[in-house]
Amino acid sequence: MNNNPANQQESDKEGADYSIIVDAHNHRLKVLEYKTEEISSIADKLYKEGKAEGMSKLIVYARKEDLKNWEKEGFHQEGVIDGFFNGVDAQMVCKFITTERGIPKDKKTADEILSISLQKQGQASPKELDEGYLLRFATTEDALELAQLYSIVFPAYPTPMDDPDYVKKTMQAHTTYIVIESQGKIVCSASAEVTPEYGSAELTDCATLPEWLGKGLLQHIFFALEKYMEESGIYYLYTITRAHSPGMNITAAKHGYRYRGRLINNCTIATGFEDMNIWVKSLR
């Protein structure tokens, strides 16, 4: 969830042939592009800078052929985002600066939820939206209502989705929101964050007002977003779900997304740092 760097507020610190994305809110540093011969120096700089700035997790979107080199620097693989780089897989490798950050939260429950979700793999099929609901694309005029929706659903979130100005900014930066209304009120929303230079998109910002949970509204939005992405020429999709959220993991599995790993204490959402599952889908 909000693993995509496209709409984040972090600052970039330029290196010779790479940039370090500083995600202060989630206490992590990230690198998306690099040169193989610079891995050792990048790893050293990441660790020193992370420690100096109070960060506790380092993340690199690595190439498969570089995994051993990153492992030599103390990084380990948490998962894969298939097709992230224009069809080339991103190997998600990380290193924890603090011991506490690397300890999973209730792994047994997370594994049980994953097992239940995998049993429902690919079972969803498009259906007509029930009478009384309207599915539509959101516009900047919806920013305030969307911000209010996210503030109700999430006490904490990896990005400031409770800020209308931030929501507008994401809309202007290659993010498409689709919402469902009931009696003129937005009751469910999700988005597709596209990274144009990489040709991939994250389905994220999934939120349903409490009284509308259990009605399967999000599934309608997922189908609509996938259709729009395919029509837009974006064929590699992924979604990052809270490992302890049965609903989101089941939704991803039902829509044919494949489980590709778990990101430990990856970002701040709802109750603090949470473990997040990676789910991927190719439209090709």
N, C-alpha and C positions, 0 to 999 in steps of 0.2 A: 504494500500500500504506500503510494507516493514514493516509490523507489526510483522513479524516473527523474533524472536531473533537470529536465527541460523547464519545469516551472518552480524550482526551488529558489529560496532567497539567499542561498549561500554565496559567499564571495569566492572568486577564483584566484589562486596564487600561481602565477606563471612560472614554469620551469623552462629548461632548454627546449624540450620537445613534448612537454606534458603540462597539465595543470592540476593542481590539487583543489578539489571542491571542499570548502569548509562548511560543514553543516553543524553550526553551533547548537541549534535547537535540539538535535538528536545526538550531540556529543560524538560526532564521527567525522572522519576525513575520507574522501573518495578520490580515486583516480580511474578515469575511463580510457584514456589513450596514453601510450607510452612506447618507447623503443626497447627492444629486448636487451640491448647492451647497457641500458640504464637502470635495469631492475634493482641492482644492488644499491645504487646511490639513491634511487627513489624510495626504496624501503627504509633506508637509513633516515632520509629526510622526513618521511611520513611519521616514523616513530618519534623522532626528536621534536618535530613540530606538534604532533598530537599530544605528547606528554607536556610540553611547555604551555599549550593552550587548554589543558584540562580535558582533552578528548579521551575516550576510552575504547573506541573501536576504529579500526582502519579497514577500508574495503577497496578492492581492486577488481575491475571488470577485465579479467585476464583472458589471454588467448590460450587455447588448449596446449599448444606446443611449449608454452612458457610455465606450465604448472610446476614442474620440478624446480625451476629457478626461483619461483615464489616460495615454494616449500623450504628451500635452503635458507630463505630470509625469515622463516618462522611463521609464514602464512599457511593457512589450510583452507581447503575448499568446502564451502557450505552448500553449494548448489550450482545450477546452470540456468541461464535465461536463453533458451534456444532462439536463434535467429535475430538476436538483439542488434548486431551490427550488420544491417543489410543482408540478413540471412546467415551470418556467421555467429556462432554461439558465444555468449559471454560467460566465462567461468567465474563464478562469484567466490573470490578468495578473501579471507579476512585474517586479521591479527588483533587480539585484544590487548590493550595496554594495562587494564586492571583485571585481576582475577575474577572479581564479582561480575563483570560484564559478560564473561564467557560462560557463566553457569546457566543452563536452560531452566525455564520456568515450568515445573510440573510436566516433565516429559511424558509420563505415563498417560495423563489425560490427553495431551496433544496427539500422541500416537493412536489412542483410541478413537479420537475424532477423525484422524486421517484414515484409519481403517474403515470406519463407517462411510466416510465420503467416497473412498475408492470403490466401495461396493455399489455405489450409485452412478458410476462412471458412464457418461454419455447417454443418460436416460431422458433428458429434456427434449422437448419438441415444441416448435412455435404454436401458440394458441391465441385465440381472440381475447383481447382485453375485456374484462367484465364491463357491463354497462355501468355508466356513472363515473368511469375513469377516462382521462385523456392523456395520451403519451405524446410528447412533443420535444423539440429541441429547445434548450434554454437560450436566452439572450442576456445581454448585459443588464437589461431592465429587471432581470430576476436575481441579480447579485445579492441584494439585501435579503430577500426571502431565503435564498440558498444559504447565506451565511447564518441566518437564524436557525435553519434546519440543522446544519452541522454543529452549531453550538449546543443544540438540544441533545443530539445523538451522541456527541463525543465531548466529554469534559476536557480532554486533551487530545491533540492531533499532531502528526508530524509537520504539518504546515498550517499557517494561520487561516484556515478555511472559515473561521467565524468573522473574518474581516471582509466586508463587501468589496473594498478596493482591491484586495488580493484576489478575490474571486474574479473580478473584472480583468485583472492582469493576466490570470491564467487563460481566460477566454481569448485574450488577444495574443497568447503565446502557444497556439496550436493545441488547445484543449477544447474538446467538444463535450458539452453536458446534455444529457437527455433526462427529462423529468416526467413524472406521472402526477397528474393533478386529480383531486377529488373535490368537487364543489368549488372549483377555482382556487384551491389551496394545494401547494406542492407538498406531497406526502412521501415521495421517494425520488432519489436522484443518484446518478452515477456518471462518470466521465471517462473519456478516452484521451489520455495524455500522449500526444504524438511527439516523437523526436525525429523531425524531418530528415536530418542528416544521416540517421541510422535506419530509417524506414521501418521502425517498430513502434508499438504503442502499449501503454499500460492501462488496463481497465481498473479504475480506482475511484476514490471518493464515493464509495457506496454507502448510502444512508437512507434509512426508512424510519419515519416517525413511529414511536413505540406502539401506538394504537393501531397501526396498519401492518405490523409485523405478522408473518405467517400467511400472508395472502399471495405470496409468489410474485409480487410486483417487480422485484429486481430482475427476475428472469426475463420479463418482457423487455426491460431496458438493455440487458446483456445482448439479446437477439438483435435489437435495433442498433446498438453500437457496433456490433460485429458486422452487420450488413453495411453500415455507413463506412466503416474502415475498409472493407473489401472494395466498395465502390470508389473509395479514395485512393486505392492502390497501396494500402498498408496491410500487409499479409501476415506479419509476425506479431502476435499479441501475447501479453502475459498479465497476470494479476497477482498481487502479493497480499495474502490473507492472514488475518490473525490466527495463529495456530490453535488458540483456544476458543475460536468462534465456530460452532458447528454449522450455522447457517451459511456463512460465506464459503467455507470449504466445500460443503455439499453443493452449493450453487456452481462453483467452479468445476467440480467433477461432473455434475450433470450436463454442463455445457461442453463437455469434451476436452477440458483442459487437463493436461498431464502434470502430475506432481513431480517437481524437479529439485526438491531440497528445502531445507529450513534455515532461515537466517536468525541466529540467536541474538536476543535482546537488540533487535535491529533498529527500532525507532520508538519514539514516545507516542503512545496512543491509549486513551481511556485510563489505564491504571498505572502508567509508567512505561518503562522499557518492556516491549513484548516480542516474543518469538513470532516470526512470520514465515508462512509457507509460500513457496514459489510454485505457480501453476502456469503452464504455457500452452499456446494453441497456434498452429499454423493454418492459415486459410488457403494454402496452396496444396 
